[in-house]
Amino acid sequence: VGILCLVSVAATLDFKYHHAEELEKYLKGVHAEYPSLTHLHSIGRSVEGRDLWVLVLGRFPTHHKIGIPEFKYVANMHGDETVGREILLHLIDFLVTSYRHDPVITRLLNNTRIHIMPTMNPDGFEATKVPDCYYSRGRYNKNGEDLNRNFPDAFENNNASIQPETQAVMNWIKNETFVLSANLHGGALVASYTFDNGNSVTGSSNGYSRSPDDDVFIHLAKTYSSHHASMYKGIGCDNRQTFPEGITNGYSWYQLEGGMQDYNYVWGQCFEITLELSCCKYPPADQLEKFWRDNKVALIEYIKQVHLGVKGQVTDKNGNPIPNAIVEAKGRPHICPYRTNEQGEYYLLLLPGTYVINATVPGFKSMLKTVEIPDNTGNFSALKQDFSFSEVSIRPRVASCPKIPLYQELAWASAAVKPTLHVLVLMTALFVVLN
């Protein structure tokens, strides 16, 4: 009788706002009900001491597995922008209840490790006593800092004092091999992509700050907007602003220093976009069910994009993994070169096409391989391409990318000698390798 009377924890999730204690209770309940599919942990604490909870979902939720990419969603970094916080709880509900019942969700969870952080700014949410569509002090953390202006910036010195919530996320990014991410906001209806800041090197003088992977970012933003109920229409929230196809380059919309998506891309080797999901920042709770319906398909389709491109391992002559090897696609080097993790793994998000992949172990000859990349998102696995260095039997020393405004130096060099971005970034990559 007791078993028959059990009510699923997930089934009790209502369309309402869940404050800190309720949110924690729900996450713990999901983990208790699905212990082999989920892993719940706190990545740190807010200024007021609230846990920054992350629920991890997948076939191997507790740890990284070679070949399985890491994905994350982060919401509510502005405490008064609340829709993302609630729809991520409903995404969790949908994923755990669909596993082993829906073949697509089952394959997605078997081949992806998904990290979900419903709130990055729990203090700001709790401080928002009077919900408002436009603005409240709950936007900021307890110290009055805007967390989306609080990260190191690749273009200029960010003098903001790093907050506990920001530091926790930076540590989290450093400790995981995140490949793709999105952060969920409110106040507009658009998918915005990097760069949020810029200078002459990235073309910001023309009102657009272009990254080396601009084509991939446009694809990622369109993937979300085109699967959203209305974002793709590009209507915006008032008559003054429209977004063709529901997407925008961050800098083209407005310049932003110290943003999280640029930090992910430059220092975290993780492609992140910003999703603005509601014209009203803190809408009435009776609208939450519609927001979930509007975003449900887009949230799933976006996760699938973590399987774009190419992945593999770099090993030595004995088959041992080589960490810190540089692996980049020719023609699109990153200012902070993308490197293999401790397992010698790399992941490069690339659209279907022909590419030359360059693997470099500092001090040894580079290895080039031409690959034809298909669209493998439906197969839940990027193209696999390994590299084996037969002459290498050492571990390269740990290489870290300095947290200085890297593009500031490039802008100076560009003004002096006008080299191309490609050459400039290669010069920087060489500098990092040799020093």
One Martini backbone bead per residue (centre of mass of N, CA, C, O) as a GRO file, in nm:
protein
  435
    1VAL     BB    1   0.059   0.063  -0.021
    2GLY     BB    2   0.298   0.255   0.008
    3ILE     BB    3   0.385   0.236  -0.289
    4LEU     BB    4   0.112   0.331  -0.415
    5CYS     BB    5   0.129   0.619  -0.250
    6LEU     BB    6   0.350   0.718  -0.402
    7VAL     BB    7   0.483   1.034  -0.489
    8SER     BB    8   0.629   1.200  -0.713
    9VAL     BB    9   0.839   1.452  -0.688
   10ALA     BB   10   0.818   1.563  -0.978
   11ALA     BB   11   0.496   1.573  -0.982
   12THR     BB   12   0.496   1.827  -0.763
   13LEU     BB   13   0.563   2.036  -0.974
   14ASP     BB   14   0.491   2.360  -0.990
   15PHE     BB   15   0.361   2.668  -1.122
   16LYS     BB   16   0.598   2.838  -0.946
   17TYR     BB   17   0.772   2.995  -0.701
   18HIS     BB   18   1.096   2.897  -0.576
   19HIS     BB   19   1.242   2.907  -0.300
   20ALA     BB   20   1.518   2.809  -0.149
   21GLU     BB   21   1.395   2.570   0.015
   22GLU     BB   22   1.226   2.449  -0.219
   23LEU     BB   23   1.452   2.406  -0.420
   24GLU     BB   24   1.623   2.219  -0.245
   25LYS     BB   25   1.404   2.005  -0.199
   26TYR     BB   26   1.363   1.928  -0.492
   27LEU     BB   27   1.651   1.841  -0.567
   28LYS     BB   28   1.673   1.623  -0.345
   29GLY     BB   29   1.430   1.458  -0.444
   30VAL     BB   30   1.535   1.385  -0.724
   31HIS     BB   31   1.793   1.243  -0.632
   32ALA     BB   32   1.649   1.027  -0.456
   33GLU     BB   33   1.479   0.910  -0.706
   34TYR     BB   34   1.760   0.952  -0.910
   35PRO     BB   35   2.064   0.839  -0.828
   36SER     BB   36   2.182   0.725  -1.118
   37LEU     BB   37   2.110   1.012  -1.289
   38THR     BB   38   2.214   1.189  -1.041
   39HIS     BB   39   2.390   1.497  -0.919
   40LEU     BB   40   2.432   1.672  -0.611
   41HIS     BB   41   2.577   2.008  -0.585
   42SER     BB   42   2.791   2.250  -0.447
   43ILE     BB   43   2.999   2.527  -0.572
   44GLY     BB   44   2.891   2.720  -0.337
   45ARG     BB   45   2.849   3.054  -0.199
   46SER     BB   46   2.694   3.311  -0.107
   47VAL     BB   47   2.708   3.588   0.074
   48GLU     BB   48   2.462   3.461   0.266
   49GLY     BB   49   2.514   3.126   0.235
   50ARG     BB   50   2.402   3.009  -0.014
   51ASP     BB   51   2.360   2.761  -0.217
   52LEU     BB   52   2.508   2.647  -0.532
   53TRP     BB   53   2.319   2.460  -0.719
   54VAL     BB   54   2.384   2.137  -0.887
   55LEU     BB   55   2.243   1.939  -1.143
   56VAL     BB   56   2.333   1.620  -1.257
   57LEU     BB   57   2.292   1.459  -1.583
   58GLY     BB   58   2.330   1.102  -1.646
   59ARG     BB   59   2.491   0.805  -1.678
   60PHE     BB   60   2.752   0.983  -1.546
   61PRO     BB   61   2.708   1.212  -1.300
   62THR     BB   62   2.985   1.217  -1.109
   63HIS     BB   63   3.166   1.198  -1.386
   64HIS     BB   64   3.390   1.206  -1.621
   65LYS     BB   65   3.378   1.091  -1.964
   66ILE     BB   66   3.517   0.975  -2.224
   67GLY     BB   67   3.338   1.141  -2.494
   68ILE     BB   68   3.159   1.309  -2.288
   69PRO     BB   69   3.001   1.590  -2.288
   70GLU     BB   70   2.974   1.913  -2.142
   71PHE     BB   71   2.683   2.072  -1.999
   72LYS     BB   72   2.518   2.407  -1.947
   73TYR     BB   73   2.288   2.569  -1.718
   74VAL     BB   74   2.219   2.919  -1.633
   75ALA     BB   75   2.039   3.099  -1.380
   76ASN     BB   76   1.970   3.388  -1.206
   77MET     BB   77   2.208   3.614  -1.197
   78HIS     BB   78   1.959   3.782  -1.199
   79GLY     BB   79   1.738   3.787  -0.941
   80ASP     BB   80   1.488   3.936  -1.119
   81GLU     BB   81   1.534   3.693  -1.331
   82THR     BB   82   1.298   3.414  -1.325
   83VAL     BB   83   1.223   3.212  -1.554
   84GLY     BB   84   1.476   3.027  -1.570
   85ARG     BB   85   1.458   2.904  -1.289
   86GLU     BB   86   1.186   2.744  -1.349
   87ILE     BB   87   1.244   2.597  -1.626
   88LEU     BB   88   1.476   2.422  -1.511
   89LEU     BB   89   1.300   2.253  -1.327
   90HIS     BB   90   1.125   2.143  -1.567
   91LEU     BB   91   1.356   2.012  -1.716
   92ILE     BB   92   1.429   1.809  -1.504
   93ASP     BB   93   1.158   1.671  -1.498
   94PHE     BB   94   1.158   1.584  -1.796
   95LEU     BB   95   1.419   1.414  -1.800
   96VAL     BB   96   1.363   1.202  -1.571
   97THR     BB   97   1.073   1.108  -1.688
   98SER     BB   98   1.191   1.029  -1.989
   99TYR     BB   99   1.372   0.824  -1.904
  100ARG     BB  100   1.320   0.521  -2.081
  101HIS     BB  101   1.072   0.646  -2.269
  102ASP     BB  102   1.243   0.846  -2.439
  103PRO     BB  103   1.470   0.800  -2.689
  104VAL     BB  104   1.601   1.082  -2.708
  105ILE     BB  105   1.653   1.138  -2.406
  106THR     BB  106   1.813   0.882  -2.354
  107ARG     BB  107   2.047   0.945  -2.552
  108LEU     BB  108   2.123   1.217  -2.437
  109LEU     BB  109   2.195   1.107  -2.142
  110ASN     BB  110   2.403   0.884  -2.245
  111ASN     BB  111   2.586   1.132  -2.417
  112THR     BB  112   2.542   1.342  -2.172
  113ARG     BB  113   2.650   1.602  -1.947
  114ILE     BB  114   2.416   1.770  -1.735
  115HIS     BB  115   2.416   2.104  -1.611
  116ILE     BB  116   2.209   2.254  -1.344
  117MET     BB  117   2.155   2.610  -1.262
  118PRO     BB  118   1.894   2.785  -1.137
  119THR     BB  119   2.093   2.964  -0.932
  120MET     BB  120   2.341   3.233  -0.895
  121ASN     BB  121   2.128   3.448  -0.726
  122PRO     BB  122   1.966   3.395  -0.443
  123ASP     BB  123   1.972   3.671  -0.297
  124GLY     BB  124   1.829   3.840  -0.516
  125PHE     BB  125   1.566   3.685  -0.516
  126GLU     BB  126   1.495   3.725  -0.210
  127ALA     BB  127   1.509   4.052  -0.237
  128THR     BB  128   1.252   4.032  -0.425
  129LYS     BB  129   0.953   4.149  -0.305
  130VAL     BB  130   0.875   4.322  -0.575
  131PRO     BB  131   0.767   4.252  -0.857
  132ASP     BB  132   0.922   4.337  -1.181
  133CYS     BB  133   0.955   4.405  -1.522
  134TYR     BB  134   1.228   4.598  -1.509
  135TYR     BB  135   1.329   4.671  -1.193
  136SER     BB  136   1.568   4.573  -0.933
  137ARG     BB  137   1.790   4.512  -0.671
  138GLY     BB  138   1.787   4.194  -0.731
  139ARG     BB  139   1.997   4.186  -0.957
  140TYR     BB  140   2.190   4.183  -0.732
  141ASN     BB  141   2.388   4.118  -0.500
  142LYS     BB  142   2.451   4.175  -0.169
  143ASN     BB  143   2.696   4.379  -0.273
  144GLY     BB  144   2.586   4.525  -0.544
  145GLU     BB  145   2.658   4.321  -0.779
  146ASP     BB  146   2.707   4.250  -1.115
  147LEU     BB  147   2.764   3.933  -1.236
  148ASN     BB  148   2.763   4.035  -1.558
  149ARG     BB  149   3.039   4.234  -1.461
  150ASN     BB  150   3.260   4.020  -1.291
  151PHE     BB  151   3.450   3.928  -1.505
  152PRO     BB  152   3.694   3.872  -1.680
  153ASP     BB  153   3.843   4.061  -1.951
  154ALA     BB  154   3.961   4.058  -2.294
  155PHE     BB  155   3.973   4.400  -2.338
  156GLU     BB  156   3.957   4.498  -2.028
  157ASN     BB  157   3.984   4.624  -1.726
  158ASN     BB  158   3.833   4.470  -1.446
  159ASN     BB  159   3.764   4.631  -1.130
  160ALA     BB  160   3.594   4.429  -1.014
  161SER     BB  161   3.502   4.249  -0.747
  162ILE     BB  162   3.517   3.930  -0.686
  163GLN     BB  163   3.265   3.717  -0.633
  164PRO     BB  164   3.157   3.430  -0.493
  165GLU     BB  165   2.980   3.346  -0.736
  166THR     BB  166   3.194   3.388  -0.955
  167GLN     BB  167   3.420   3.208  -0.839
  168ALA     BB  168   3.257   2.947  -0.846
  169VAL     BB  169   3.224   2.943  -1.157
  170MET     BB  170   3.522   2.951  -1.232
  171ASN     BB  171   3.595   2.685  -1.090
  172TRP     BB  172   3.394   2.509  -1.244
  173ILE     BB  173   3.511   2.555  -1.526
  174LYS     BB  174   3.800   2.449  -1.455
  175ASN     BB  175   3.689   2.145  -1.350
  176GLU     BB  176   3.561   2.131  -1.634
  177THR     BB  177   3.457   2.014  -1.976
  178PHE     BB  178   3.322   2.248  -2.123
  179VAL     BB  179   3.141   2.311  -2.439
  180LEU     BB  180   2.841   2.402  -2.357
  181SER     BB  181   2.620   2.699  -2.316
  182ALA     BB  182   2.371   2.876  -2.105
  183ASN     BB  183   2.221   3.190  -2.018
  184LEU     BB  184   1.941   3.304  -1.820
  185HIS     BB  185   1.711   3.564  -1.895
  186GLY     BB  186   1.555   3.900  -1.874
  187GLY     BB  187   1.386   4.173  -2.080
  188ALA     BB  188   1.380   3.987  -2.338
  189LEU     BB  189   1.375   3.844  -2.695
  190VAL     BB  190   1.680   3.668  -2.721
  191ALA     BB  191   1.981   3.556  -2.889
  192SER     BB  192   2.302   3.596  -2.754
  193TYR     BB  193   2.642   3.660  -2.876
  194THR     BB  194   2.961   3.647  -2.916
  195PHE     BB  195   3.065   3.940  -2.843
  196ASP     BB  196   3.023   4.188  -2.584
  197ASN     BB  197   3.296   4.281  -2.654
  198GLY     BB  198   3.553   4.517  -2.798
  199ASN     BB  199   3.755   4.590  -3.094
  200SER     BB  200   3.936   4.634  -3.378
  201VAL     BB  201   3.999   4.328  -3.408
  202THR     BB  202   3.668   4.251  -3.396
  203GLY     BB  203   3.507   4.501  -3.541
  204SER     BB  204   3.357   4.722  -3.352
  205SER     BB  205   3.358   4.975  -3.544
  206ASN     BB  206   3.100   4.817  -3.698
  207GLY     BB  207   2.905   4.698  -3.458
  208TYR     BB  208   3.083   4.419  -3.445
  209SER     BB  209   3.188   4.129  -3.250
  210ARG     BB  210   3.413   3.897  -3.377
  211SER     BB  211   3.462   3.570  -3.373
  212PRO     BB  212   3.618   3.284  -3.489
  213ASP     BB  213   3.305   3.144  -3.430
  214ASP     BB  214   3.058   3.293  -3.562
  215ASP     BB  215   2.905   3.067  -3.716
  216VAL     BB  216   2.841   2.897  -3.465
  217PHE     BB  217   2.689   3.112  -3.300
  218ILE     BB  218   2.462   3.158  -3.500
  219HIS     BB  219   2.361   2.869  -3.494
  220LEU     BB  220   2.297   2.854  -3.191
  221ALA     BB  221   2.095   3.088  -3.180
  222LYS     BB  222   1.903   2.971  -3.401
  223THR     BB  223   1.831   2.712  -3.263
  224TYR     BB  224   1.671   2.845  -3.042
  225SER     BB  225   1.482   3.048  -3.187
  226SER     BB  226   1.351   2.835  -3.396
  227HIS     BB  227   1.230   2.656  -3.133
  228HIS     BB  228   1.074   2.885  -3.050
  229ALA     BB  229   0.760   3.013  -3.044
  230SER     BB  230   0.876   3.349  -3.105
  231MET     BB  231   1.174   3.449  -3.131
  232TYR     BB  232   1.217   3.422  -3.451
  233LYS     BB  233   1.052   3.690  -3.524
  234GLY     BB  234   1.198   3.954  -3.391
  235ILE     BB  235   1.015   4.172  -3.234
  236GLY     BB  236   1.031   4.200  -2.942
  237CYS     BB  237   0.913   4.445  -2.680
  238ASP     BB  238   0.914   4.682  -2.891
  239ASN     BB  239   0.925   4.926  -3.147
  240ARG     BB  240   1.248   4.992  -3.123
  241GLN     BB  241   1.312   4.667  -3.128
  242THR     BB  242   1.486   4.436  -3.340
  243PHE     BB  243   1.546   4.071  -3.424
  244PRO     BB  244   1.669   3.899  -3.657
  245GLU     BB  245   1.567   3.576  -3.590
  246GLY     BB  246   1.627   3.625  -3.270
  247ILE     BB  247   1.920   3.762  -3.298
  248THR     BB  248   2.252   3.865  -3.145
  249ASN     BB  249   2.510   4.049  -3.111
  250GLY     BB  250   2.615   4.171  -2.824
  251TYR     BB  251   2.753   4.438  -2.920
  252SER     BB  252   2.520   4.533  -3.108
  253TRP     BB  253   2.336   4.588  -2.871
  254TYR     BB  254   2.554   4.598  -2.616
  255GLN     BB  255   2.803   4.688  -2.424
  256LEU     BB  256   3.011   4.443  -2.231
  257GLU     BB  257   3.168   4.409  -1.919
  258GLY     BB  258   3.231   4.104  -1.763
  259GLY     BB  259   3.112   3.862  -1.903
  260MET     BB  260   3.029   3.524  -1.910
  261GLN     BB  261   3.044   3.439  -2.213
  262ASP     BB  262   3.331   3.537  -2.274
  263TYR     BB  263   3.473   3.377  -2.054
  264ASN     BB  264   3.404   3.095  -2.153
  265TYR     BB  265   3.541   3.120  -2.436
  266VAL     BB  266   3.832   3.211  -2.356
  267TRP     BB  267   3.883   3.039  -2.061
  268GLY     BB  268   3.675   2.766  -2.097
  269GLN     BB  269   3.617   2.638  -2.382
  270CYS     BB  270   3.312   2.767  -2.396
  271PHE     BB  271   3.012   2.784  -2.552
  272GLU     BB  272   2.817   3.085  -2.505
  273ILE     BB  273   2.486   3.194  -2.448
  274THR     BB  274   2.222   3.442  -2.435
  275LEU     BB  275   1.894   3.414  -2.282
  276GLU     BB  276   1.609   3.595  -2.360
  277LEU     BB  277   1.270   3.506  -2.226
  278SER     BB  278   1.147   3.796  -2.120
  279CYS     BB  279   1.010   4.101  -2.102
  280CYS     BB  280   0.951   4.018  -1.821
  281LYS     BB  281   1.139   3.961  -1.549
  282TYR     BB  282   0.877   3.925  -1.326
  283PRO     BB  283   0.636   3.734  -1.369
  284PRO     BB  284   0.364   3.589  -1.325
  285ALA     BB  285   0.301   3.264  -1.229
  286ASP     BB  286   0.066   3.210  -1.448
  287GLN     BB  287   0.301   3.215  -1.693
  288LEU     BB  288   0.501   2.968  -1.665
  289GLU     BB  289   0.375   2.748  -1.841
  290LYS     BB  290   0.416   2.901  -2.110
  291PHE     BB  291   0.721   2.928  -2.094
  292TRP     BB  292   0.776   2.629  -2.105
  293ARG     BB  293   0.642   2.569  -2.378
  294ASP     BB  294   0.816   2.777  -2.546
  295ASN     BB  295   1.113   2.628  -2.448
  296LYS     BB  296   1.139   2.318  -2.452
  297VAL     BB  297   1.255   2.249  -2.735
  298ALA     BB  298   1.497   2.444  -2.733
  299LEU     BB  299   1.649   2.324  -2.490
  300ILE     BB  300   1.704   2.048  -2.631
  301GLU     BB  301   1.829   2.135  -2.905
  302TYR     BB  302   2.070   2.282  -2.778
  303ILE     BB  303   2.209   2.044  -2.638
  304LYS     BB  304   2.275   1.882  -2.903
  305GLN     BB  305   2.516   2.085  -2.997
  306VAL     BB  306   2.750   1.939  -2.833
  307HIS     BB  307   2.779   1.736  -3.107
  308LEU     BB  308   2.946   1.908  -3.261
  309GLY     BB  309   3.199   1.821  -3.469
  310VAL     BB  310   3.504   1.754  -3.281
  311LYS     BB  311   3.678   1.470  -3.128
  312GLY     BB  312   3.941   1.363  -2.885
  313GLN     BB  313   4.275   1.224  -2.856
  314VAL     BB  314   4.594   1.275  -2.700
  315THR     BB  315   4.889   1.077  -2.750
  316ASP     BB  316   5.146   0.876  -2.692
  317LYS     BB  317   5.353   0.605  -2.763
  318ASN     BB  318   5.195   0.453  -2.503
  319GLY     BB  319   4.886   0.579  -2.486
  320ASN     BB  320   4.908   0.833  -2.331
  321PRO     BB  321   4.788   1.107  -2.219
  322ILE     BB  322   4.791   1.458  -2.336
  323PRO     BB  323   4.811   1.730  -2.174
  324ASN     BB  324   4.808   2.063  -2.305
  325ALA     BB  325   4.736   2.033  -2.584
  326ILE     BB  326   4.703   2.181  -2.891
  327VAL     BB  327   4.365   2.226  -3.040
  328GLU     BB  328   4.297   2.337  -3.376
  329ALA     BB  329   4.146   2.508  -3.624
  330LYS     BB  330   4.224   2.608  -3.915
  331GLY     BB  331   4.163   2.966  -3.911
  332ARG     BB  332   4.060   2.944  -3.573
  333PRO     BB  333   4.214   3.085  -3.347
  334HIS     BB  334   4.266   3.124  -3.013
  335ILE     BB  335   4.383   3.348  -2.788
  336CYS     BB  336   4.330   3.095  -2.605
  337PRO     BB  337   4.435   2.807  -2.640
  338TYR     BB  338   4.312   2.502  -2.705
  339ARG     BB  339   4.310   2.230  -2.468
  340THR     BB  340   4.378   1.957  -2.316
  341ASN     BB  341   4.302   1.748  -2.084
  342GLU     BB  342   4.389   1.504  -1.858
  343GLN     BB  343   4.280   1.291  -2.097
  344GLY     BB  344   4.353   1.431  -2.382
  345GLU     BB  345   4.109   1.606  -2.452
  346TYR     BB  346   3.891   1.725  -2.720
  347TYR     BB  347   3.671   2.008  -2.824
  348LEU     BB  348   3.508   2.107  -3.140
  349LEU     BB  349   3.302   2.347  -3.260
  350LEU     BB  350   3.155   2.257  -3.580
  351LEU     BB  351   3.056   2.282  -3.880
  352PRO     BB  352   2.986   2.145  -4.152
  353GLY     BB  353   3.293   2.020  -4.306
  354THR     BB  354   3.620   2.120  -4.399
  355TYR     BB  355   3.914   2.044  -4.198
  356VAL     BB  356   4.206   2.151  -4.018
  357ILE     BB  357   4.374   1.978  -3.767
  358ASN     BB  358   4.577   2.110  -3.496
  359ALA     BB  359   4.836   1.941  -3.324
  360THR     BB  360   5.018   2.052  -3.019
  361VAL     BB  361   5.335   1.987  -2.877
  362PRO     BB  362   5.543   2.138  -2.701
  363GLY     BB  363   5.852   2.084  -2.888
  364PHE     BB  364   5.688   1.968  -3.131
  365LYS     BB  365   5.556   1.855  -3.402
  366SER     BB  366   5.299   1.906  -3.579
  367MET     BB  367   4.960   1.782  -3.637
  368LEU     BB  368   4.780   1.708  -3.938
  369LYS     BB  369   4.416   1.691  -4.007
  370THR     BB  370   4.176   1.597  -4.233
  371VAL     BB  371   3.823   1.677  -4.205
  372GLU     BB  372   3.487   1.546  -4.234
  373ILE     BB  373   3.207   1.715  -4.116
  374PRO     BB  374   2.922   1.621  -3.988
  375ASP     BB  375   2.592   1.594  -3.879
  376ASN     BB  376   2.585   1.454  -3.536
  377THR     BB  377   2.349   1.536  -3.343
  378GLY     BB  378   2.152   1.287  -3.398
  379ASN     BB  379   2.395   1.082  -3.281
  380PHE     BB  380   2.541   1.193  -3.021
  381SER     BB  381   2.826   1.250  -3.195
  382ALA     BB  382   3.108   1.348  -3.265
  383LEU     BB  383   3.368   1.345  -3.439
  384LYS     BB  384   3.640   1.116  -3.444
  385GLN     BB  385   3.987   1.243  -3.360
  386ASP     BB  386   4.298   1.124  -3.326
  387PHE     BB  387   4.627   1.163  -3.159
  388SER     BB  388   4.969   1.040  -3.223
  389PHE     BB  389   5.284   1.073  -3.049
  390SER     BB  390   5.563   0.887  -3.102
  391GLU     BB  391   5.796   1.094  -2.969
  392VAL     BB  392   5.623   1.111  -2.711
  393SER     BB  393   5.700   1.085  -2.326
  394ILE     BB  394   5.568   1.351  -2.209
  395ARG     BB  395   5.459   1.605  -1.989
  396PRO     BB  396   5.331   1.885  -2.012
  397ARG     BB  397   5.315   2.166  -1.876
  398VAL     BB  398   5.127   2.372  -1.723
  399ALA     BB  399   4.885   2.582  -1.892
  400SER     BB  400   4.806   2.921  -1.856
  401CYS     BB  401   4.581   3.180  -1.893
  402PRO     BB  402   4.584   3.493  -1.865
  403LYS     BB  403   4.379   3.754  -1.688
  404ILE     BB  404   4.414   3.941  -1.925
  405PRO     BB  405   4.363   4.172  -2.180
  406LEU     BB  406   4.436   4.026  -2.469
  407TYR     BB  407   4.308   4.230  -2.689
  408GLN     BB  408   4.472   4.480  -2.616
  409GLU     BB  409   4.739   4.394  -2.751
  410LEU     BB  410   4.624   4.352  -3.035
  411ALA     BB  411   4.532   4.642  -3.082
  412TRP     BB  412   4.808   4.766  -3.069
  413ALA     BB  413   4.934   4.600  -3.301
  414SER     BB  414   4.727   4.681  -3.517
  415ALA     BB  415   4.792   4.987  -3.513
  416ALA     BB  416   5.097   4.948  -3.596
  417VAL     BB  417   5.079   4.690  -3.841
  418LYS     BB  418   4.812   4.552  -3.950
  419PRO     BB  419   4.742   4.273  -3.890
  420THR     BB  420   4.590   3.995  -3.871
  421LEU     BB  421   4.409   3.809  -3.663
  422HIS     BB  422   4.543   3.544  -3.723
  423VAL     BB  423   4.834   3.632  -3.667
  424LEU     BB  424   4.795   3.745  -3.383
  425VAL     BB  425   4.698   3.483  -3.247
  426LEU     BB  426   4.946   3.317  -3.315
  427MET     BB  427   5.143   3.491  -3.157
  428THR     BB  428   5.007   3.442  -2.884
  429ALA     BB  429   5.026   3.138  -2.880
  430LEU     BB  430   5.335   3.130  -2.890
  431PHE     BB  431   5.380   3.286  -2.630
  432VAL     BB  432   5.239   3.083  -2.442
  433VAL     BB  433   5.416   2.836  -2.513
  434LEU     BB  434   5.711   2.974  -2.451
  435ASN     BB  435   5.623   3.080  -2.133
   0.00000   0.00000   0.00000
